[in-house]
Structure formats: C-alpha cells, structure tokens
Amino acid sequence: MGTVMDDMPGTDVVTLAIDGTEALSAASVTAVAQACDRVERSPGARLVLRVGGTPGPGWTDGLTVGLVSKWERGLRLLERLPALTVAVADGDCGGTALDALLAADYRIATTTARLVVPVTTGGASGTWPGMALYRLARQGAGVAAVRRALLFGEPIDAFRARSVQLVDEVSDDVPGALAAAAERLGALSGAASGAELAIRRQLMFDAGTTAFEEALGVHLAACDRVLRRTAAGGTA
C-alpha cells in the first residue's frame, strides 16, 4: 500500500492503492491513517482509493483479532473523513480491497471488477465474518440481493454490483470516469463542504438504527447549521 498526490480536475487528490492480495498488517492500518491525515491537512483535497486483488489460501495465518480491530478503526476514519472519497475497483476485489471499497462515498468499477467475500479454510471454513458482510448487507438493495455472496462467497460482478447499488458506475475509462465524477461532485469540494458531507454521511449511517424522535433533533440541528451558514454567506 502507498499514497501519492495525483491530478484530478479542480482539486488536489491523495491516492491510496490497496492490494487485496496482501495480508492485513500494521502497515495496512498505517497507510490508511496516513492517507486520511494528508487529506485532512489539505483543505479541499479528495481521497481516491485504487483497490483490487483478493487474498489467497492461508490468508488468515498469523492474523489476530487485535489487528482486525485496528483495521476496522482505520476504515472508520475513512467513513468519517471530512472529504469526498472515491474508490476505483479493478479485477477481483476482496479482503482489504473490498473493505476499503465499501467505505468509500463514490465507487467506480471496471467491467472486470468482481466483489469477492474471502473464504477461510480449516476448522472454521466459510466466508470471512468481518465487517464487509455488515456493509454489503446494509448498503446494497437488501440482504436477498447479496445473500449468496455473504453465505457462500459467490462473486458479485461489476454489473450486478451496479444493479444492487454497491457501486455507482461501471466504466473501463477510469481517467474519464474520475474526471466526470470530479465535475459531477464538484459542489462538494472545499473544506466547509467536506465537513458538511461528513455530517450528512453520519446522518445516513444512523438512519437505520435511530428512532424518529431521537433523529429529529440531530437533523434539525444540521438544518439550522445550513440556514445559519446561508444567511451569513457561508462563513458561519
């Protein structure tokens, strides 16, 4: 894994490459944390995740719950980043690559992309019961649409992923898709808009588990914030 500054029309971009064939490690956690830090220190920047690859046999050898927990906290940083995150998936995408894809705001898949829940072998064989299962079930068009992937590890190809809303578009013209995404999502650029995006993202996450009465106050506070900023010309 590594991060570099890249070019994307109208903004600075931090690009993080995540190879799902690599074993989860402390370096994986550090790479995500460093990418998030660079974005937060660059007002108006966006994060682009280049993800692909899926783990092979024995990929859980040496893996600990403590490391998995640190990785999940790193993904939570991605999900709460006050900036737009865009992921590009190419080829089979499993393990850390799938985790990162599902943590992104906007997702582009090439026609060869397939979402693959990794499978473990040995005494506890089956699909890996990590948070990717949680995200796939919550983010797609219902559990039924991804049931075979969750239970049996059946790959979800790019067009199927698009039809069940796990990716936003399918394109083999990645530079063109990124440029179009930058133009389409241009209104979300800037530090202030990034903070507003983070608020809306959290409201969306909470919607499925928060009672109406509890949610109302939080949404009204967010509305009040927007109205105050609008009245003050965006400076509140």
ABEGO torsion letter per residue (X at the ends): XBBBBBBBBGBBBBBBBBBAABBBBAAAAAAAAAAAAAAAABBGBBBBBBBEEBBBBGAABGBBAAAAAAAAAAAAAAAABBBBBBBBBBEBBBEAAAAAAAABABBBBBAABBBBBBBBBEABBEBBABAAAAAAAAABBEAAAAAAAAAAGBBBBAAAAAAAGABABBBABAAAAAAAAAAAAAAABEAAAAAAAAAAAAAAAAAAABBAAAAAAAAAAAAAAAAAAAAAGGAX
